[in-house]
Every structure is written in structure tokens, then in C-alpha cells.
Amino acid sequence: MAESRGGGCFPPMDLMRSEPMQLVQVIVPMESAHLTVSYLGDLGLVQFKDLNSEKSPFQRTYAAQIKRCGEMARKIRFFKDQMSKAGVSPKEILDKEIDIDLDDVEVKLGELEAELVEINANSDKLQRSYNELVEYKLVLEKAGEFFASAHRSATTQQSEIESQQAGEDALEAPLLQEEKSIDPTKQVKLGFLTGLVPREKSMVFERILFRATRGNIFIRQSVIEESVVDPNSGEKAEKNVFVVFYSGERAKSKILKICEAFGANRYPFSEELGRQAQMMTEVTGRLAELKTTIGAGLDQRKILLETIGDRFEQWNLKVRKEKAIYHTLNMLSLDVTKKCLVGEGWSPVFAATEIQDALQRAAVDSNSQVGSIFQVLRTKEMPPTFFRTNKFTTAFQEIVDAYGVAKYQEANPSVFTIVTFPFLFAVMFGDWGHGICLLLATMYLILREKKLSSQKLGDIMEMAFGGRYVIFMMSLFSIYTGLIYNEFFSIPYPLFASSAYECRDASCSEATTIGLIKTRDTYPFGVDPVWHGTRSELPFLNSLKMKMSILLGVAQMNLGIIMSFFNAKFFKSAVNVWFQFVPQMIFLNCLFGYLSVLIIIKWCTGSQADLYHVMIYMFLSPMDDLGENQLFPNQKIVQLTFLFLALVSVPWMLLPKPFILKKQHEARHQGQSYAQLDETDESLQVETNGGSHGHEEFEFSEIFVHQLIHTIEFVLGAVSNTASYLRLWALSLAHSELSSVFYEKVLLMAWGFNNIFILIVGILVFIFATVGVLLVMETLSAFLHALRLHWVEYQNKFYEGDGYKFAPFTFVLVGNEDE
């Protein structure tokens, strides 16, 4: 995650409300425009607007310069690819302040590219020749063996024939010789071709040759044990050496075409043994020469690439900066005299002085005779949202922004998310042993953050490192809730005091709380360890965690509604205060706030009242007596009052607001829309939600339907959202039970065998199950559920999230961006 610009010390409003923004205009002389934009890029506090949006990229003022930078960027990418293949790493920039001339960079890049391309072309040509000679040598070896074998076989056969003829009868000999004599004019001389064919194509190659010549060929193939580099493709391939004997030019023509179709490389070969030996000697000598030449060429290429690597990062940064500057200059418009550039953009109000200083420095450094003009524009356009964050708050802000970027100066949910998000996670993940494991892993990331931030990490590791402070807070809260649950890898420990209960007699030792009597003060912090391992543990913890989930959920939903009040007050919208905040608070608290109070009363009094019965019959039979379910005097009257207020709050939310907005719109169009502008230093006035329809077509039906949907969503959401918080109970129970199962069914069971090998296996299984399931999968599960509770149940009470981020022109990350 990228960390936003800003330090650790800033006014409190920086987190609750986004920075006040202003639309500024700068008029810059042409001669200082480049340096001005460069200084503003170093400052990183201006988001320029595109004033030439109607023009295509090729019609803009600096299209030629961008094309020039693009060409240089192409050469740099080419160098980067070549260095990567050669294993050469570019050196880091020691002094980033050194300025180099773009023209010199362009000339140097052109010279180096031409030299590198020439070296590569010569190297490829030499390598191709080398590969061809390697194949030729194999053909000479394999085909030579074939011809030598055939020659030996023919010589042996001729000797046998001559010996047979010498022992024959003298009378029959002339007749036999006459029959076997052949007319020299009728002898057919066979031609042959030699070469290599890919092994996977060899059988098909032989079959096609046979069919094309109708069987009038003779072919021999020999397998090459090692792979050879193909001269054409440059890739290694398994090949066979072949010799094809044929008769006639027509057959030769067919064979040549088939060889070409199958990618078979052909090489010349002589029948004469002396000529074969001479060719082998020549090829071997030529191979040695080429190997030496290729090695020298590679050394020269590596030296050149190392020279490029020495200044690669400097050139890369310069070209990227220049390209970014010209892209920004293309967003500025030419004035009528074509001597100045006019730019508009958003900037924080606090940055006005810094921007003016940058403009002044640019004018002085560029020797401009005319200074730049800086002025603030008044507009009703919605500004971007900018929160100044540090490395701790950035990750929490990113969690909120993933749902939607806050509207300009809307209340920022991340202020409370810093605490509530890790706390709700810990409610589901509560185990101080697992929390310590998370804490140790996070401390490694935090203590080595300087080193890790400069390294290239994997996707998962990058996410973990970016959210290291979120995980750090999650681990601290997990330790806290684990101490409350009294669970250390599911094992309870009496850390703060001895248990408040003791057994009355021996009968209470059978995993039951029957027979326990209270002999000491109540356990001071968290769950008494005596509950763990008893039959009453699950019902007790279920009741505790379920009620606690409802209390936490109602508290956070109330916080969301209170945040909507601060939004309405900030934007001066009385309509939203009286007809949104007030009825929502009444509806939620008359039902579920009342339920929360009943839970607390039941805990304090030890009453046996059935809260399910109380809440259900509060709606179904509100007039019936409560009987044993009564928790306090006049409870029936209180319930009827709350039920009446909850029913009244629904039309209170639905009906008045659309009619009031309609009345305000009509009054605005009856001459009351004109008023004297207040003289104020604020350059920007944003309309409130209640008065946002002054210059738009007002559709009452659309407003009414929108309010109807909003009302139904809130009423139904109050029920479903409260039920949704029960996931805190469910996941906490699941985490506790899984941890208990791994401890009892793996570790303790392995311990019970009294075998060292089984014990070691059990410990390993326990460790891997704990890490894989509880520390990875359960962490991810609890994280996602906490995320849902914040995005849906909490933020939908007040957060619109329809803004857009402040994206200033800056050089901070330009060196790391992909082209």
C-alpha cells in the first residue's frame, strides 16, 4: 500500500475531515513552463485539470516531445530486457539531485542502442553459424559411420563372391560370368541427401518420403543422443541424422520440398573417405574459432551492458520525469497570445504558500523576464478528497477507501476504524496465545520495514507488509480479548487470581459445576478458569458472547447514526438532523437499545427473565402482563411507549423530508435564490445535502421514492444488522472450539501414548494445524467478517463514499511505475 504524503503531527481535523481544497489557476510564461511543472511535481500538491480534453493526444502542444520521450523509454526498456537476460543489475542512484540534460541522454541512448544492436546481430550471426557447424559435424560423424559400414560390408561381400567364382568349374565359369555381366551404359547412379530432422517428426517424415516417391528411395536414420540447438529457432531440440538415397532429379526435387516442409536442415556430404576426413578437420577447426569469437563478443556485450547499468536508473528516472512533465504540460491551455500557458488544478489550502514559492523559484531559475501568476478560483464543482496520513493510519484509510472514497469533507470513518476494526476482529479471534504469535510475526515486519520496503515482495507478502500496523493492532486486541476469555491455545490460566469457586465434595469433579460453591471474591478480570472444561462451559459462554455481540453491534450502529448527525451539522442541513438523525436514533434505541438495556439489567440483577419472550411479545401482545419476565417496575408502560415511538419514527423519516425539499426548491425559484455573497477567505463553498437541487431539475417523485427506499432499508436493516453482529459470537465460538479440538485430540492424545515418535508427530501436527487453520485461515475469516461489519452495518448509517481521491502530480513514485 502506498503511504500518503504527510507527517505524524497535524491538526485533529485532518483525520475527521478531509483537507480544505481550493481550485487554483496558474499562468506561466512559455520559457519557464517546463521548470515550473517540474518544481510542482517535486512538491506533489497540485492535481491538474485537463483543459484540452477536446483535443486528441496528437493535436496537443507537446505531442512531439512526448513521442521523443516515448522513443527514449523504448530504448531504456530494451536495455533493461538485455541486462535481465545477461544477469546484469542496474546500480542504484546515489545522488538523485544530479541533473542531466535530456538531449545528452537522447544522443547517448541512441549511440548505445546502435552499438548493442550491432553486437547482438553479430553475435546472433556467429551463433547461427556455430549451431550449423555443430549439426554439420554430427552429420559427418553419423553419415560417415553409415558409409564406412556400408563400404566394409560391400568389400566383405565382394571378397566372398570372388572366392566362390575361383572354386567353380572352368567350363561353367565363362557362361556364369557372361550371365552376370552388366552393361555399363545401363547402370543407374543413385544420388543421396543428408541432414537432420526433428525426432518427433522423423517417422512421419520417412512415411511421406516413401509415399511421395512411391517407394523409390532408401533412407537410413541415426539417433543423436544429446539435444542440439536449432540454427533457425535458437532452441534446443532432439534430432535424427538421415541419409536418403534416390534416383532421378524428379525424386530429388520432391525430397527437397519435403525437407523444407518438415524443417529438416540439409548439409553436403562426400562419398570419398579422404574428403570426409578433410571436411571433419575443417569443421572442427572452424568450431574452435567461432567459440573463441563468440566468447569475446559476449565479454564485450557484458562490458557494454555494465556501462549502461551504471547510469541506467538515472536515465530511466530522467526520461520518466520528462515524460510526466510533458503529459502535464499538455493539460495546460495556451492563452490567446500563445506566450503563456494557463493551468487549473486542485490543491490543499495549506499548500498555497509552497506553490507560490515554487512558481517564484521556477521563474528565477529559468531567467524568465515575466513571473507566473497564481490565483484562487471560485467554483461549485466538488473537490477531491485528501486525507494526510502516516505509515500507521494509511492502512486503515485504505480499508475505508476500498468501500468508497469519502465525499469532500464528509466525516471520515477511519478515525474510529483504527480502534473498532481490530477490536471486532479480536472479539472473534480472542486467544492471547494466538495473539502473541500474530504479534511476533508483525513485529518482524515492523522492525525490518526499512529493508523490506526497498525489496520486491510477493503479492501476499506485499499485502501483509502494507497492513502491518493493522495486524499489529489486531494482535494487541486479540491478546486483550484472549485474557478476557481466559484462553491460551484454549487452555485457561488463573493469571490474576485463584478461581472464586471450589468443590463442595468429590461429586463435582466429573466435569460439572454442580457442587461448586463460591469461596472467594469474584475473579477480577475475564472469565473464571473454573468454567473451562465443564458441562456448563458452552451454555455459559454462548449466552455471554451472544449478548455481548448484541451490545457491541447496537453501540457501533449508534455511533454510525451519531456520525450522520455530525455530517448534517457540518453541512448545515437541519432537515437531515430533524428528519433523519432524530427518528433513526429513536427507532434503533426504542427497539434494540431497549434490548441492550434489558441485557445489562439481567446481568446486574441475576434475573431469570426470558428476553426472547419479552421482545417477541412486545410486538405480538404488547398489552399482556409480563409476569416472571418483568425486570423492572412499569416495564409494560415503558415498552408501549417505546413501541409507539418506534412506529411514529417510520413516517417521521419517510414523509417530511421530501416535502420540505420541494418547498425549499420552490422558494429558491420564486426570487429568493439571489443573495449577497459573503465576503470570506474561503475560496470554495459546497452546497449541503438539503440544498443541492437549486440549479437542477427537481423531481419530487424521484426524491420521494429515494426517501422511501432509504426508510425501508433502515427499518429492515436495523433488524438484519443487529442479527449480523451475532457473527461475533459464532466465529468466537468456532475459534475456541477448533483450538480446543487441536489441543485435546492431537496434542494430549499424542502425549498419552508415551511414545517419543508419536509425541513428535503429534507436536508437528498441532503446530501445522495451529498455524495453517487458526493463524492463517481463521485470521483471514475474522478479518473479512470485521470488514463486512464496518462496510455494511457501520458505514451505511452515515457514509456516502461517492467522492474521488486527490491525485496530485508528483515524482515520488514515478521511478517505480510500469510503462
DOKE-240050 format. One record per residue (C-alpha): residue in one letter; x, y, z. Coordinates in steps of 0.2 Angstrom, whole numbers, padded with zeros to 4 digits, always signed. Last residue first. Example, Ala and Ser with C-alpha at 12.3 -4.5 7.8 and 13.67 -1.06 7.14 Angstrom:
<sites>
S+0068-0005+0036;A+0062-0022+0039;
</sites>
This chain:
<sites>
E+0027+0009-0093;D+0027+0002-0075;E+0029+0015-0061;N+0043+0013-0049;G+0053+0029-0054;V+0037+0040-0055;L+0033+0036-0037;V+0038+0052-0028;F+0038+0062-0044;T+0021+0070-0041;F+0005+0077-0050;P-0008+0076-0037;A-0021+0063-0036;F-0034+0068-0023;K-0046+0054-0022;Y-0064+0054-0028;G-0080+0056-0018;D-0096+0045-0018;G-0092+0037-0001;E-0109+0041+0006;Y-0105+0036+0025;F-0119+0039+0038;K-0128+0024+0043;N-0120+0013+0029;Q-0103+0014+0037;Y-0107+0004+0052;E-0118-0012+0047;V-0111-0013+0029;W-0093-0008+0027;H-0088-0010+0046;L-0097-0026+0049;R-0091-0033+0032;L-0073-0029+0036;A-0074-0037+0053;H-0081-0053+0044;L-0066-0052+0032;F-0053-0050+0045;A-0061-0065+0056;S-0060-0076+0041;L-0042-0071+0036;T-0037-0074+0054;E-0046-0090+0055;M-0037-0096+0039;V-0020-0091+0043;L-0017-0092+0062;L-0030-0104+0067;V-0030-0116+0052;G-0012-0116+0045;V-0003-0110+0060;T-0012-0121+0073;A-0014-0136+0062;F+0005-0135+0057;I+0009-0134+0076;F-0003-0147+0081;V+0003-0159+0068;L+0021-0156+0072;I+0018-0159+0091;G+0008-0175+0087;V+0022-0182+0076;I+0035-0178+0090;L+0023-0187+0103;I+0021-0202+0091;F+0040-0204+0090;I+0043-0201+0108;N+0030-0214+0113;N+0020-0212+0130;F+0004-0214+0120;G-0005-0201+0131;W+0005-0187+0124;A-0001-0190+0107;M-0019-0189+0113;L-0015-0173+0123;L-0008-0164+0107;V-0020-0170+0094;K-0037-0173+0101;E-0036-0161+0116;Y-0026-0147+0109;F-0032-0147+0091;V-0050-0149+0097;S-0049-0135+0110;S-0042-0123+0096;L-0056-0128+0085;E-0069-0125+0099;S-0062-0108+0103;H-0061-0102+0085;A-0079-0108+0082;L-0086-0100+0097;S-0078-0083+0093;L-0084-0085+0075;A-0102-0088+0080;W-0102-0074+0094;L-0095-0061+0083;R-0106-0067+0069;L-0121-0062+0080;Y-0117-0044+0073;S-0127-0048+0058;A-0143-0050+0069;T-0141-0032+0073;N-0139-0028+0055;S-0154-0038+0050;V-0166-0029+0062;A-0160-0011+0060;G-0158-0015+0041;L-0176-0018+0039;V-0180-0001+0046;F-0165+0007+0038;E-0168+0000+0021;I-0187+0004+0021;T-0183+0022+0026;H-0169+0024+0012;I-0181+0016-0001;L-0195+0028+0004;Q-0183+0043+0003;H-0177+0038-0014;V-0195+0036-0020;F-0199+0053-0013;I-0184+0061-0021;E-0189+0053-0038;S-0207+0058-0037;F-0202+0076-0032;E-0191+0078-0047;F-0182+0094-0046;E-0172+0099-0062;E-0156+0106-0056;H-0149+0123-0051;G-0156+0123-0033;H-0156+0104-0030;S-0142+0103-0018;G-0150+0112-0004;G-0153+0099+0009;N-0137+0089+0005;T-0127+0105+0008;E-0119+0115-0006;V-0100+0116-0006;Q-0092+0133-0005;L-0075+0136-0011;S-0062+0150-0010;E-0064+0153+0009;D-0057+0170+0013;T-0075+0176+0016;E-0085+0191+0010;D-0102+0183+0010;L-0111+0184-0007;Q-0127+0194-0007;A-0142+0184-0010;Y-0152+0178-0025;S-0162+0162-0024;Q-0176+0170-0016;G-0184+0176-0032;Q-0198+0162-0033;H-0186+0149-0039;R-0177+0146-0022;A-0194+0146-0013;E-0200+0132-0025;H-0184+0122-0021;Q-0186+0124-0002;K-0204+0118-0003;K-0199+0103-0013;L-0185+0099+0000;I-0198+0101+0014;F-0210+0089+0005;P-0197+0076+0003;K-0191+0077+0021;P-0207+0077+0030;L-0214+0060+0024;L-0202+0045+0026;M-0192+0048+0042;W-0206+0054+0053;P-0217+0040+0044;V-0205+0027+0052;S-0202+0037+0069;V-0220+0035+0074;L-0219+0016+0075;A-0203+0017+0085;L-0211+0030+0097;F-0226+0019+0099;L-0216+0003+0103;F-0205+0013+0115;T-0220+0020+0124;L-0228+0003+0125;Q-0212-0005+0132;V-0210+0009+0145;I-0228+0006+0151;K-0225-0013+0152;Q-0209-0011+0161;N-0218-0001+0175;P-0207-0008+0188;F-0191-0018+0182;L-0186-0034+0175;Q-0203-0042+0171;N-0201-0059+0163;E-0210-0068+0178;G-0227-0060+0173;L-0225-0049+0158;D-0244-0044+0158;D-0251-0044+0140;M-0255-0027+0132;P-0240-0028+0120;S-0245-0045+0113;L-0236-0048+0096;F-0224-0034+0096;M-0218-0033+0114;Y-0222-0052+0114;I-0207-0056+0104;M-0195-0044+0114;V-0200-0051+0131;H-0201-0069+0126;Y-0183-0068+0119;L-0178-0059+0134;D-0183-0074+0145;A-0182-0067+0163;Q-0171-0077+0175;S-0165-0062+0184;G-0147-0061+0190;T-0149-0042+0194;C-0134-0035+0186;W-0133-0047+0171;K-0152-0045+0168;I-0151-0026+0169;I-0137-0026+0156;I-0147-0037+0144;L-0163-0027+0147;V-0153-0011+0142;S-0147-0019+0126;L-0164-0024+0122;Y-0170-0006+0124;G-0156-0001+0113;F-0163-0014+0101;L-0181-0007+0100;C-0183+0010+0106;N-0164+0013+0103;L-0165+0010+0084;F-0181+0019+0081;I-0177+0034+0091;M-0160+0036+0084;Q-0166+0034+0067;P-0180+0047+0070;V-0168+0060+0077;F-0154+0058+0063;Q-0165+0058+0048;F-0180+0071+0049;W-0173+0083+0062;V-0154+0082+0058;N-0156+0079+0040;V-0168+0093+0038;A-0156+0105+0048;S-0143+0103+0035;K-0128+0114+0040;F-0115+0104+0031;F-0106+0102+0047;K-0122+0099+0057;A-0128+0086+0045;N-0111+0077+0045;F-0110+0077+0064;F-0128+0070+0065;S-0123+0056+0052;M-0108+0052+0064;I-0121+0050+0078;I-0130+0037+0067;G-0114+0027+0064;L-0110+0028+0083;N-0127+0021+0087;M-0123+0006+0075;Q-0107+0003+0084;A-0116+0003+0101;V-0130-0008+0095;G-0117-0021+0087;L-0107-0021+0103;L-0122-0024+0114;I-0128-0038+0103;S-0111-0046+0102;M-0110-0046+0121;K-0127-0055+0122;M-0121-0069+0111;K-0104-0070+0119;L-0111-0072+0137;S-0125-0084+0132;N-0114-0095+0122;L-0100-0094+0135;F-0112-0100+0149;P-0120-0114+0138;L-0103-0120+0132;E-0095-0120+0149;S-0109-0128+0159;R-0103-0146+0155;T-0086-0141+0162;G-0069-0140+0154;H-0067-0121+0156;W-0079-0113+0169;V-0066-0115+0183;P-0055-0103+0173;D-0066-0088+0179;V-0069-0077+0163;G-0061-0060+0162;F-0053-0050+0176;P-0056-0050+0195;Y-0062-0067+0198;T-0076-0064+0210;D-0071-0064+0228;R-0068-0081+0236;T-0077-0096+0242;K-0091-0098+0230;I-0098-0116+0230;L-0096-0129+0216;G-0107-0144+0219;I-0114-0144+0202;T-0102-0136+0190;T-0099-0152+0180;A-0084-0160+0173;E-0085-0175+0185;S-0075-0167+0199;C-0091-0160+0207;S-0095-0177+0216;A-0079-0176+0227;D-0087-0163+0238;R-0091-0144+0240;C-0079-0141+0225;E-0071-0123+0225;Y-0076-0107+0217;A-0068-0090+0215;S-0054-0096+0205;S-0037-0091+0210;A-0031-0073+0205;F-0025-0063+0190;L-0017-0077+0179;P-0028-0092+0184;Y-0024-0100+0167;P-0036-0107+0154;I-0030-0118+0140;S-0038-0115+0123;F-0022-0110+0115;F-0021-0098+0129;E-0039-0094+0133;N-0045-0083+0148;Y-0060-0076+0138;I-0055-0059+0145;L-0036-0063+0143;G-0040-0068+0125;T-0049-0052+0122;Y-0033-0042+0127;I-0021-0053+0117;S-0033-0052+0102;F-0033-0033+0104;L-0014-0032+0103;S-0014-0044+0088;M-0027-0034+0079;M-0017-0018+0082;F-0001-0026+0075;I-0011-0033+0060;V-0017-0016+0056;Y+0001-0009+0058;R+0007-0022+0046;G-0006-0019+0033;G+0006-0015+0019;F+0018-0029+0024;A+0004-0042+0024;M-0002-0036+0007;E+0016-0036+0000;M+0019-0053+0007;I+0003-0060-0002;D+0008-0052-0018;G+0027-0057-0017;L+0040-0044-0011;K+0052-0033-0021;Q+0064-0026-0008;S+0065-0007-0003;S+0051-0008+0009;L+0058-0024+0017;K+0074-0015+0022;K+0065+0000+0030;E+0051-0011+0037;R+0063-0023+0047;L+0057-0019+0064;I+0039-0018+0058;L+0038-0034+0048;Y+0047-0044+0062;M+0035-0036+0075;T+0020-0042+0064;A+0026-0060+0066;L+0029-0058+0084;L+0012-0050+0087;L+0002-0063+0077;C+0010-0077+0088;I+0006-0067+0104;G-0012-0065+0098;H-0013-0084+0095;G-0008-0086+0114;W-0019-0072+0119;D-0034-0081+0111;G-0049-0070+0106;F-0051-0071+0087;M-0069-0066+0085;V-0069-0052+0098;A-0051-0048+0092;F-0058-0044+0074;L-0071-0033+0082;F-0057-0024+0092;P-0045-0023+0077;F-0059-0014+0067;T-0066-0003+0081;V-0049+0005+0086;I-0042+0012+0069;T-0060+0011+0062;F-0065+0026+0074;V-0055+0039+0064;S-0056+0028+0048;P-0075+0033+0046;N-0071+0050+0040;A-0084+0063+0041;E-0088+0070+0024;Q-0076+0085+0020;Y-0077+0081+0001;K-0086+0064-0001;A-0076+0049+0006;V-0069+0037-0006;G-0078+0021-0007;Y-0078+0003+0001;A-0059+0001-0003;D-0057+0019+0004;V-0061+0013+0021;I-0048-0001+0021;E-0036+0011+0013;Q-0038+0023+0027;F-0034+0010+0040;A-0018+0005+0030;T-0013+0024+0029;T-0015+0027+0048;F+0001+0020+0054;K+0013+0025+0039;N+0006+0042+0040;T-0010+0050+0033;R-0015+0067+0026;F-0033+0065+0020;F-0037+0072+0003;T-0054+0071-0005;P-0056+0079-0022;P-0066+0095-0025;M-0085+0095-0030;E-0088+0109-0043;K-0096+0124-0036;T-0082+0136-0041;R-0072+0151-0035;L-0055+0152-0042;V-0038+0156-0032;Q-0024+0165-0041;F-0006+0162-0045;I+0003+0172-0059;S+0020+0167-0065;G+0034+0180-0067;V+0039+0188-0083;Q+0058+0191-0088;S+0061+0172-0086;N+0078+0168-0081;S+0073+0149-0079;D+0080+0148-0061;V+0071+0165-0056;A+0054+0160-0064;A+0055+0142-0057;R+0059+0149-0039;Q+0044+0161-0040;L+0032+0147-0045;A+0039+0135-0032;D+0037+0149-0018;Q+0019+0152-0024;I+0015+0133-0023;E+0023+0132-0005;T+0012+0147+0000;A-0004+0140-0007;A-0001+0122+0001;F-0012+0125+0017;V-0027+0127+0006;P-0025+0110-0002;S-0023+0110-0021;W-0035+0107-0035;G-0030+0112-0053;E-0030+0124-0067;G-0017+0129-0079;V-0014+0143-0092;L+0001+0143-0103;C+0009+0159-0109;K+0016+0166-0125;K+0002+0159-0137;T-0005+0177-0137;V-0023+0170-0135;D-0018+0159-0120;L-0012+0141-0122;S-0020+0128-0112;L-0012+0116-0099;M-0016+0098-0099;N-0002+0095-0112;L+0010+0102-0099;T+0006+0088-0088;H+0010+0075-0101;Y+0026+0085-0104;I+0031+0084-0086;A+0027+0065-0085;K+0038+0062-0100;E+0052+0072-0093;K+0051+0063-0076;R+0050+0046-0084;V+0065+0050-0095;K+0075+0057-0080;L+0071+0042-0069;N+0076+0030-0083;W+0092+0039-0087;Q+0097+0039-0068;E+0092+0021-0066;F+0103+0016-0081;R+0118+0025-0076;D+0130+0011-0071;G+0119-0002-0079;I+0124+0005-0096;T+0142+0003-0093;E+0138-0015-0086;L+0129-0018-0103;L+0144-0013-0113;I+0155-0024-0103;K+0143-0038-0105;R+0142-0036-0124;Q+0161-0036-0125;D+0163-0052-0115;L+0149-0060-0126;G+0159-0055-0141;A+0175-0062-0135;G+0166-0078-0131;I+0158-0079-0148;T+0175-0076-0156;T+0183-0090-0146;K+0168-0102-0150;L+0169-0097-0168;E+0187-0102-0170;A+0185-0119-0161;L+0170-0123-0172;R+0180-0118-0188;G+0194-0130-0183;T+0182-0144-0180;V+0173-0140-0197;E+0189-0140-0207;T+0195-0157-0199;M+0179-0165-0202;M+0179-0159-0220;Q+0196-0166-0223;A+0191-0183-0216;Q+0176-0184-0227;R+0186-0179-0242;G+0198-0194-0238;L+0183-0206-0236;E+0176-0201-0253;E+0157-0202-0253;S+0155-0183-0249;F+0142-0174-0239;P+0133-0158-0241;Y+0121-0152-0227;R+0102-0152-0226;N+0092-0145-0211;A+0075-0153-0210;G+0061-0141-0206;F+0047-0153-0211;A+0041-0143-0226;E+0059-0139-0232;C+0064-0157-0231;I+0048-0162-0241;K+0052-0149-0254;L+0070-0156-0256;I+0063-0174-0257;K+0051-0169-0271;S+0065-0161-0281;K+0077-0176-0278;A+0063-0188-0285;R+0062-0178-0300;E+0080-0177-0302;G+0082-0195-0304;S+0086-0210-0292;Y+0086-0208-0273;F+0096-0212-0257;V+0091-0203-0241;V+0103-0201-0227;F+0096-0195-0210;V+0103-0188-0194;N+0090-0188-0180;K+0085-0173-0169;E+0080-0168-0151;A+0078-0149-0150;K+0086-0135-0141;E+0080-0118-0146;G+0089-0105-0157;S+0074-0106-0170;N+0084-0106-0186;P+0101-0114-0180;D+0092-0127-0170;V+0102-0130-0154;V+0106-0149-0152;S+0099-0161-0139;E+0110-0176-0134;E+0109-0194-0140;I+0108-0191-0159;V+0098-0205-0167;S+0103-0212-0184;Q+0091-0213-0199;R+0093-0223-0215;I+0083-0220-0230;F+0081-0229-0247;I+0070-0221-0260;N+0059-0227-0274;G+0044-0232-0263;R+0031-0222-0272;T+0042-0206-0272;A+0029-0196-0262;R+0023-0211-0252;F+0041-0216-0246;L+0045-0198-0242;I+0029-0195-0233;R+0032-0211-0222;E+0050-0206-0218;F+0045-0188-0212;V+0030-0195-0202;M+0043-0206-0193;S+0055-0192-0191;K+0043-0179-0185;E+0046-0181-0166;R+0064-0183-0169;P+0067-0166-0178;V+0076-0169-0195;L+0094-0168-0198;G+0104-0168-0215;T+0110-0179-0229;L+0105-0181-0247;F+0109-0195-0259;G+0110-0198-0278;L+0110-0216-0285;K+0119-0220-0302;V+0110-0231-0313;Q+0120-0244-0324;K+0113-0247-0341;T+0128-0240-0350;P+0139-0251-0341;D+0131-0267-0347;I+0131-0280-0334;S+0140-0296-0333;K+0131-0309-0323;E+0126-0320-0337;E+0143-0319-0346;Q+0152-0323-0330;L+0141-0338-0327;L+0144-0345-0345;P+0163-0341-0344;A+0164-0351-0327;E+0154-0366-0332;L+0168-0374-0341;A+0181-0370-0328;D+0171-0377-0313;E+0169-0365-0299;G+0182-0363-0285;A+0188-0346-0291;Q+0170-0339-0293;Q+0166-0343-0274;S+0182-0334-0268;E+0177-0319-0279;I+0159-0318-0272;E+0166-0319-0254;S+0178-0305-0257;Q+0164-0294-0265;Q+0153-0297-0249;T+0167-0292-0237;T+0171-0276-0248;A+0152-0272-0248;S+0150-0274-0230;R+0165-0263-0226;H+0159-0249-0238;A+0142-0250-0230;S+0149-0248-0213;A+0160-0233-0219;F+0145-0225-0227;F+0135-0227-0211;E+0149-0221-0200;G+0152-0206-0211;A+0133-0202-0210;K+0134-0201-0191;E+0150-0192-0190;L+0148-0180-0205;V+0130-0177-0200;L+0135-0173-0182;K+0149-0161-0188;Y+0136-0152-0199;E+0124-0150-0184;V+0138-0142-0174;L+0143-0131-0189;E+0125-0125-0191;N+0125-0121-0172;Y+0141-0111-0174;S+0135-0102-0189;R+0119-0097-0180;Q+0129-0091-0165;L+0140-0081-0176;K+0125-0072-0184;D+0117-0070-0167;S+0133-0062-0160;N+0135-0051-0175;A+0117-0045-0173;N+0118-0043-0154;I+0134-0033-0156;E+0126-0022-0169;V+0110-0020-0158;L+0121-0015-0143;E+0131-0002-0153;A+0116+0006-0161;E+0107+0006-0144;L+0122+0014-0135;E+0123+0028-0148;G+0105+0031-0147;L+0105+0031-0128;K+0119+0043-0128;V+0111+0055-0140;E+0095+0055-0130;V+0103+0057-0114;D+0113+0072-0120;D+0097+0080-0126;L+0089+0077-0109;D+0102+0086-0100;I+0107+0079-0083;D+0103+0085-0066;I+0111+0077-0051;E+0099+0078-0036;K+0096+0059-0036;D+0114+0056-0029;L+0117+0038-0025;I+0106+0031-0039;E+0106+0012-0038;K+0116+0001-0050;P+0107-0009-0063;S+0109-0027-0062;V+0117-0038-0075;G+0111-0056-0077;A+0113-0056-0096;K+0095-0059-0100;S+0090-0045-0087;M+0103-0033-0094;Q+0095-0036-0112;D+0077-0033-0106;K+0083-0017-0096;F+0092-0011-0111;F+0077-0013-0122;R+0066-0005-0109;I+0078+0010-0109;K+0077+0011-0128;R+0058+0011-0128;A+0058+0025-0115;M+0069+0035-0126;E+0056+0033-0140;G+0042+0038-0128;C+0052+0053-0123;R+0053+0059-0141;K+0034+0055-0144;I+0030+0065-0128;Q+0041+0079-0135;A+0032+0079-0152;A+0015+0079-0143;Y+0019+0094-0133;T+0006+0106-0139;R-0008+0094-0141;Q-0016+0088-0158;F-0008+0071-0157;P-0016+0067-0140;S-0033+0071-0147;K-0040+0088-0142;E-0057+0090-0133;S-0049+0086-0116;N-0038+0101-0118;L-0041+0109-0101;D-0036+0093-0092;K-0036+0098-0073;F-0020+0097-0063;Q-0020+0090-0046;V-0007+0100-0036;L+0002+0096-0020;G+0017+0085-0026;L+0031+0097-0022;D+0043+0089-0033;G+0030+0089-0047;L+0027+0107-0044;Y+0045+0110-0046;S+0045+0101-0063;V+0029+0110-0068;T+0038+0127-0066;L+0054+0121-0074;H+0044+0116-0090;A+0033+0132-0090;S+0048+0144-0088;E+0050+0149-0106;M+0032+0148-0110;P+0027+0160-0097;V+0015+0153-0083;I-0002+0157-0079;V-0008+0147-0063;Q-0026+0144-0058;V-0031+0137-0041;L-0046+0127-0036;Q-0046+0126-0017;M-0046+0111-0005;P-0050+0110+0014;E-0041+0094+0020;S-0053+0080+0023;R-0062+0079+0039;M-0060+0068+0054;L-0042+0064+0051;D-0035+0081+0046;M-0047+0089+0059;P-0035+0084+0073;P-0022+0096+0066;F-0006+0088+0060;C+0009+0078+0068;G+0014+0061+0060;G+0019+0068+0044;G+0010+0069+0027;R+0010+0062+0010;S+0000+0046+0008;E+0008+0029+0010;A+0006+0017-0004;M+0000+0000+0000;
</sites>
